[in-house]
Amino acid sequence: MKRTHKEVKKIILEVLNDSKEHSYGDIERKANTNWKTVRDHCEDLRLVDAIQITKEDRVKITSVGRELLRKIRS
């Protein structure tokens, strides 16, 4: 069964919730989805300041992202 956009974004935020920087490949393996999907969803999350993406394509969650994840979980 195909996952919704909300489910994929929730999984990405849960992977990033450990406060470490992750590569797209790392998120891809932990979220069990392809890297293009991860990249596209990360770009959407970056636009709402939920994550930061460095020049080296490393992804890290922000305080806004943690708050968003808390709201999604409840």
C-alpha positions in Angstrom: 0.0 0.0 0.0 1.3 3.4 -0.9 2.1 5.8 1.9 0.6 9.3 2.0 2.8 12.5 1.9 2.0 13.1 5.6 3.2 9.6 6.5 6.5 10.0 4.6 7.2 13.4 6.1 6.4 12.1 9.6 8.9 9.2 9.1 11.6 11.6 7.8 11.1 13.8 10.9 11.3 10.8 13.2 14.6 9.7 11.6 16.0 13.2 12.1 14.7 13.5 15.6 18.0 12.3 17.1 19.5 15.8 16.5 22.3 14.4 14.3 23.0 15.4 10.7 21.9 12.7 8.2 22.6 12.2 4.5 19.8 11.6 2.0 21.0 8.0 1.7 20.8 7.5 5.4 17.3 8.8 5.5 16.4 6.7 2.5 17.4 3.5 4.2 15.8 4.3 7.5 12.5 5.6 5.9 12.5 2.7 3.4 11.8 5.0 0.4 13.9 6.2 -2.6 16.3 9.2 -2.4 14.3 11.3 -4.9 11.2 11.1 -2.6 13.4 11.9 0.4 15.0 14.9 -1.4 11.6 16.2 -2.5 10.0 15.9 0.9 13.1 17.4 2.6 12.8 20.4 0.3 9.2 20.8 1.3 10.1 20.6 5.0 13.0 23.1 4.5 10.5 25.6 3.1 8.6 25.6 6.4 11.9 25.7 8.4 11.3 22.3 9.9 14.8 21.1 8.7 18.1 22.6 7.6 20.0 21.3 4.5 23.7 22.1 4.4 25.8 22.7 1.2 27.0 19.1 1.6 23.4 17.9 1.4 23.3 16.9 5.1 19.9 17.2 6.7 19.2 18.3 10.4 15.9 18.9 12.2 15.2 22.3 13.7 13.1 23.2 16.8 10.2 24.0 14.4 10.6 20.5 13.0 10.5 18.9 16.5 7.3 20.9 17.3 5.8 19.8 14.0 6.6 16.2 14.7 5.0 16.5 18.2 1.8 17.9 16.6 1.7 15.2 13.9 2.1 12.4 16.6 -0.8 13.6 18.7 
